[in-house]
Amino acid sequence: MEQLRFYACCVITSSHSASLAATGNIGALITIIKWAPQLSVEIGLPDWIEDELREILIFEIIKTYLCQPFNRYAWFMLQVFGHEFHYHCPRSEDLSHIFSIIAKIVLLNPDVDRDFWANNMEFLLFGTLELLQELPDC
């Protein structure tokens, strides 16, 4: 018996390729990661928002635009730090909700606590990853 295969054809960097991330497709995650720098230029975030905070905000905007259930920056962070995870497990979803909260606070009040956000993102990221170590593996 032959195995049945399905292929999804789409234009790279389109919303169709990005929406494949909902299936857990790593290619779609790579597409979203490649789309993020382009979007960074187009959305006009304030210049003081840099590095990790900028990426979290961009992924939150992508989440909203594509009607995704959570912020995919969590997948990127878990992958970078070498954690074993499933795309839709509680650990990755909880981390993404933390990033969404950070993004919403900054986007709604971009000039409030500006120095705090600019100077403490590394501590926040490592702190959230440390909290997630206590959750069961996915």
C-alpha positions as CSV (number, residue, x, y, z in Angstrom):
1,M,0.0,0.0,0.0
2,E,1.4,3.4,-1.0
3,Q,1.6,6.3,1.4
4,L,-0.6,9.2,0.6
5,R,1.1,12.6,0.6
6,F,-0.3,16.1,0.6
7,Y,1.6,19.1,-0.6
8,A,0.7,22.7,0.2
9,C,1.8,25.1,-2.5
10,C,2.1,28.7,-1.6
11,V,4.1,31.8,-2.2
12,I,7.0,32.3,0.3
13,T,6.6,35.3,2.6
14,S,2.8,35.4,1.9
15,S,0.2,35.1,4.6
16,H,-0.5,31.6,3.3
17,S,3.0,30.4,4.0
18,A,3.0,32.0,7.4
19,S,-0.4,30.5,8.3
20,L,1.1,27.0,7.9
21,A,2.7,27.6,11.3
22,A,-0.6,26.6,12.9
23,T,0.2,23.0,11.7
24,G,3.5,23.0,13.5
25,N,5.4,23.2,10.2
26,I,9.0,24.3,10.9
27,G,9.2,25.8,7.4
28,A,6.4,28.1,8.2
29,L,8.2,29.2,11.4
30,I,11.3,30.0,9.3
31,T,9.0,32.0,6.9
32,I,7.6,34.0,9.8
33,I,11.1,34.6,11.2
34,K,12.2,35.9,7.8
35,W,9.1,38.1,7.5
36,A,9.7,39.8,10.9
37,P,12.6,42.1,9.8
38,Q,10.7,43.4,6.8
39,L,7.7,44.0,9.0
40,S,9.9,45.8,11.5
41,V,10.7,48.5,9.0
42,E,7.0,48.8,7.8
43,I,5.2,49.2,11.1
44,G,7.3,52.1,12.5
45,L,8.1,51.1,16.0
46,P,9.9,53.8,18.1
47,D,13.7,53.7,17.8
48,W,14.2,53.0,21.5
49,I,12.5,49.6,21.0
50,E,15.4,47.2,20.1
51,D,16.5,43.6,20.1
52,E,14.4,41.1,21.9
53,L,11.6,43.6,22.8
54,R,11.3,44.6,19.1
55,E,11.1,40.9,18.1
56,I,8.4,40.2,20.7
57,L,6.3,43.2,19.5
58,I,6.7,42.2,15.8
59,F,5.6,38.6,16.5
60,E,2.6,40.0,18.5
61,I,1.6,42.1,15.5
62,I,2.0,39.0,13.2
63,K,-0.1,37.0,15.7
64,T,-2.8,39.6,15.5
65,Y,-2.6,40.1,11.7
66,L,-2.8,36.3,11.0
67,C,-5.4,35.6,13.8
68,Q,-3.0,33.1,15.4
69,P,-3.9,31.9,18.9
70,F,-0.6,32.9,20.5
71,N,2.7,34.7,20.0
72,R,5.1,32.5,18.0
73,Y,8.2,34.2,19.5
74,A,8.0,31.5,22.1
75,W,8.8,28.8,19.5
76,F,11.8,30.9,18.4
77,M,13.0,31.3,22.0
78,L,12.6,27.6,22.9
79,Q,14.4,26.6,19.7
80,V,17.3,29.0,20.3
81,F,17.8,27.7,23.9
82,G,17.7,24.1,22.8
83,H,14.6,23.0,24.7
84,E,12.6,20.0,23.6
85,F,9.0,21.1,23.0
86,H,5.9,20.5,20.9
87,Y,4.5,23.5,19.1
88,H,1.2,23.5,20.9
89,C,2.2,22.2,24.4
90,P,1.4,24.1,27.6
91,R,5.0,25.2,28.0
92,S,5.2,27.0,24.6
93,E,1.7,28.4,24.9
94,D,2.4,29.7,28.4
95,L,5.6,31.3,27.3
96,S,3.8,32.9,24.3
97,H,1.1,34.4,26.6
98,I,3.8,36.0,28.7
99,F,5.3,37.6,25.6
100,S,1.8,38.7,24.5
101,I,1.3,40.5,27.8
102,I,4.7,42.2,27.5
103,A,3.9,43.3,23.9
104,K,0.4,44.6,24.8
105,I,1.8,46.6,27.8
106,V,4.5,48.2,25.6
107,L,2.3,48.8,22.5
108,L,-0.5,50.5,24.6
109,N,2.0,52.7,26.5
110,P,5.1,53.0,24.4
111,D,6.6,55.9,26.4
112,V,5.8,54.7,29.9
113,D,8.6,52.8,31.7
114,R,10.7,53.1,28.6
115,D,14.0,52.7,30.4
116,F,12.7,49.6,32.2
117,W,11.8,47.8,29.0
118,A,15.0,48.9,27.2
119,N,17.3,47.9,30.0
120,N,15.8,44.7,31.4
121,M,14.6,42.5,28.6
122,E,17.4,40.0,29.0
123,F,16.4,39.5,32.6
124,L,12.8,39.1,31.7
125,L,13.5,36.6,29.0
126,F,15.8,34.4,31.1
127,G,13.3,34.8,34.1
128,T,10.4,33.5,32.0
129,L,12.5,30.6,30.7
130,E,13.5,29.8,34.3
131,L,9.9,29.8,35.4
132,L,9.0,27.4,32.6
133,Q,11.6,24.9,33.7
134,E,9.3,23.9,36.5
135,L,6.5,22.9,34.2
136,P,6.3,19.3,33.1
137,D,7.8,18.4,29.7
138,C,5.5,18.5,26.7
